[in-house]
Amino acid sequence: MEKIGGETILRTQDVTRVVMEVPKGHRHLRTTLQLADGSSITLQEATVAAIVRAYVTVKTDPVQERVALSGRHVDERKDGYAEWQLMEEA
């Protein structure tokens, strides 16, 4: 990992393995990044989905160069969706 100012950059070579699975007894995907220093980071499905949406938006839109997501509580949502969502900033 590289530190630049107060930011930690997770480089590709810092990730030794990625496991995406639905754990036994669960309904949603979890993605675990195993790191070269022996630690790991596990992301819930909603987090990965939000990152993928932002990635696809920036990569496929000919003019949009940035997407920022902020976490917020959502009262009205589709069935099965969590109350806390990462949503695009206005």
C-alpha positions as CSV (number, residue, x, y, z in Angstrom):
1,M,0.0,0.0,0.0
2,E,1.1,3.5,-0.7
3,K,0.3,6.5,1.5
4,I,0.0,9.9,-0.2
5,G,-0.9,12.6,2.3
6,G,-3.7,11.2,4.3
7,E,-4.8,8.9,1.6
8,T,-4.0,5.2,1.3
9,I,-3.7,3.8,-2.2
10,L,-4.4,0.1,-2.6
11,R,-2.3,-1.0,-5.6
12,T,-3.0,-4.0,-7.6
13,Q,0.1,-5.7,-6.3
14,D,-1.2,-5.2,-2.8
15,V,-4.1,-7.6,-3.5
16,T,-3.1,-11.2,-3.5
17,R,-6.5,-12.8,-3.8
18,V,-10.2,-11.8,-4.3
19,V,-13.0,-14.0,-3.2
20,M,-16.6,-13.2,-4.1
21,E,-19.2,-15.4,-2.7
22,V,-22.6,-15.7,-0.9
23,P,-21.6,-17.0,2.5
24,K,-23.5,-19.9,3.9
25,G,-26.7,-18.7,5.6
26,H,-26.7,-15.4,3.7
27,R,-28.5,-14.1,0.6
28,H,-26.1,-11.4,-0.6
29,L,-22.6,-11.4,-2.1
30,R,-19.6,-10.5,-0.1
31,T,-16.2,-9.6,-1.7
32,T,-13.0,-10.2,0.3
33,L,-9.7,-8.6,-0.8
34,Q,-6.8,-10.5,0.8
35,L,-3.8,-8.2,1.0
36,A,-0.1,-8.8,0.8
37,D,0.4,-7.7,4.4
38,G,-1.9,-10.5,5.6
39,S,-4.9,-8.3,6.3
40,S,-8.2,-8.4,4.4
41,I,-11.0,-6.1,3.5
42,T,-14.6,-7.5,3.1
43,L,-17.2,-5.5,1.2
44,Q,-20.9,-6.1,1.2
45,E,-22.8,-6.5,-2.1
46,A,-24.4,-3.1,-1.9
47,T,-20.9,-1.4,-1.6
48,V,-19.5,-3.3,-4.6
49,A,-22.7,-2.6,-6.6
50,A,-22.4,1.2,-5.9
51,I,-18.7,1.2,-6.9
52,V,-19.5,-0.7,-10.1
53,R,-22.3,1.7,-11.0
54,A,-19.9,4.6,-10.5
55,Y,-17.1,2.9,-12.5
56,V,-19.4,2.1,-15.4
57,T,-20.7,5.7,-15.5
58,V,-17.3,7.3,-15.6
59,K,-15.9,4.7,-18.1
60,T,-18.8,4.8,-20.5
61,D,-20.0,8.5,-20.4
62,P,-18.0,10.5,-23.0
63,V,-18.0,13.7,-20.8
64,Q,-18.4,12.6,-17.2
65,E,-15.0,12.3,-15.5
66,R,-16.1,11.9,-11.9
67,V,-18.8,10.3,-9.7
68,A,-18.9,10.9,-6.0
69,L,-21.1,8.7,-3.7
70,S,-22.3,9.6,-0.2
71,G,-23.8,7.3,2.3
72,R,-27.3,8.3,3.4
73,H,-30.3,6.8,5.2
74,V,-33.2,6.0,2.7
75,D,-36.7,5.6,4.1
76,E,-38.5,4.8,0.8
77,R,-36.7,1.9,-1.0
78,K,-37.4,-1.3,-2.9
79,D,-38.1,-4.4,-0.9
80,G,-34.8,-6.1,0.2
81,Y,-32.7,-2.9,0.0
82,A,-30.8,-1.7,3.0
83,E,-31.7,1.5,4.8
84,W,-28.2,2.9,4.3
85,Q,-27.3,3.4,0.7
86,L,-24.3,4.9,-1.2
87,M,-26.0,7.3,-3.5
88,E,-24.6,9.7,-6.2
89,E,-24.1,13.2,-4.9
90,A,-26.0,16.0,-6.8
